[in-house]
Amino acid sequence: MSDAGSTTGPGRRDAVVFDIDGTLCDVRGIRHYVEGPAGARRFRPNFDRFHAASIWCPPHPDVERLAHAAREAGLAIVVVTGRGAKWADLTRAWLSKHDIPFDELWTRGATDQRPDHVVKTGIERKLSKRFHALLALDDRMDIIDVWQAAGIPTVLVGPEGKLAEPRLPPGVPLDPRVAGLLAG
């Protein structure tokens, strides 16, 4: 991990937080492993196949560009995923394969079966001791709500990888550096 970048407190680096599946990683081609057809009654998601197949998925270009721009601006890149710890090496390999910079990868614990929003709430609490998150990106509104509740500005990533307008928690301005990154 690099020590470059600005800090907002003792040992806390300014950072942008990125989700993987549906945010950095375009998983549209493999969602069928975890989302049943409309009206299906007996569908069982297969997360092992989903995560294994993700190595072949492309990144969402707009999100990938934002990660590179954030790195160039001296911000830490923190990847937070609901994937289990057993997929950490594959996730790092995917990030490396696509030359996506990151400083840290946070996953759910190996045996953690809690819902994603609960897992990411716990991760946010730990992450906030080391990083000052200036922005968090995710493709799911329930996770956007987690970051918003923590006072972190967010951007919702659409299914095609397009970035929505930033959402600001009450009383929290958008950091000018982040505004510049989002503008262009």
Residue pairs with C-beta under 8 A, 6 or more apart in sequence:
1 103
1 104
2 103
4 74
5 13
5 14
5 15
5 74
5 75
5 76
6 13
6 14
6 74
6 75
7 13
7 14
7 132
8 14
8 132
9 132
11 130
12 129
12 130
12 131
12 132
13 75
13 76
13 103
13 130
13 131
13 132
14 74
14 75
14 76
14 131
14 132
14 134
14 175
14 177
15 75
15 76
15 77
15 78
15 103
15 131
15 132
15 133
15 134
16 66
16 67
16 70
16 75
16 76
16 77
16 78
16 133
16 134
16 135
16 136
16 137
16 178
16 181
17 78
17 79
17 80
17 127
17 131
17 133
17 135
17 136
17 137
17 147
17 152
18 24
18 63
18 67
18 77
18 78
18 79
18 80
18 102
18 136
18 137
19 79
19 80
19 81
19 82
19 137
19 138
19 139
19 140
19 143
19 157
20 54
20 79
20 81
20 83
20 91
20 94
21 27
21 50
21 54
21 81
21 82
21 83
21 139
22 138
22 139
22 140
22 157
22 159
23 60
23 63
23 137
23 138
23 139
23 157
24 59
24 60
24 63
24 64
24 67
24 79
24 95
24 100
25 54
25 57
25 58
25 59
25 60
25 94
26 57
26 58
26 59
26 60
26 161
27 50
27 54
27 57
28 159
28 160
29 57
30 49
30 50
30 53
30 54
30 57
31 50
33 45
33 46
33 47
33 49
33 50
33 53
34 45
34 46
34 47
34 50
35 45
36 43
36 45
37 43
47 84
51 83
51 87
51 90
52 90
54 90
54 94
55 90
55 93
55 94
55 97
57 94
58 98
59 98
59 100
60 157
60 160
60 161
61 161
62 161
62 162
62 163
63 137
63 157
63 161
63 163
64 98
64 100
66 137
66 163
66 181
66 182
67 77
67 100
67 101
67 102
68 100
68 101
69 181
70 77
70 181
71 77
71 101
73 177
73 180
73 181
75 134
75 177
76 103
76 104
76 131
77 100
77 101
77 102
77 103
78 102
78 103
78 104
78 106
78 127
78 131
78 133
79 91
79 95
79 102
79 104
79 105
79 106
80 106
80 120
80 123
80 124
80 127
80 136
81 87
81 91
81 105
81 106
81 107
81 108
82 107
82 108
82 116
82 119
82 120
83 91
83 107
83 108
84 107
84 108
84 109
84 110
84 112
85 107
85 108
85 109
85 110
86 110
87 107
88 105
88 107
91 105
91 107
92 105
95 102
95 105
104 130
106 123
106 126
106 127
108 114
108 116
108 119
108 123
112 119
116 140
116 142
116 143
117 142
117 143
117 145
117 146
120 143
120 146
121 146
121 149
124 133
124 146
124 147
124 150
124 152
127 133
128 150
133 147
133 150
133 152
134 152
134 153
134 175
134 177
134 178
135 152
135 153
135 154
135 155
135 166
135 174
135 175
135 178
136 144
136 147
136 152
136 153
136 154
136 155
137 154
137 155
137 156
137 157
137 163
138 144
138 147
138 154
138 156
138 157
139 156
139 157
139 158
139 159
141 156
144 154
144 156
144 167
147 154
148 154
148 167
148 169
149 169
151 169
151 172
152 169
152 172
153 166
153 167
153 168
153 169
153 172
153 174
153 175
153 178
154 166
154 167
155 163
155 164
155 165
155 166
155 167
155 182
156 163
156 164
156 167
157 163
157 164
158 164
163 182
166 174
166 178
166 179
166 182
168 174
174 182
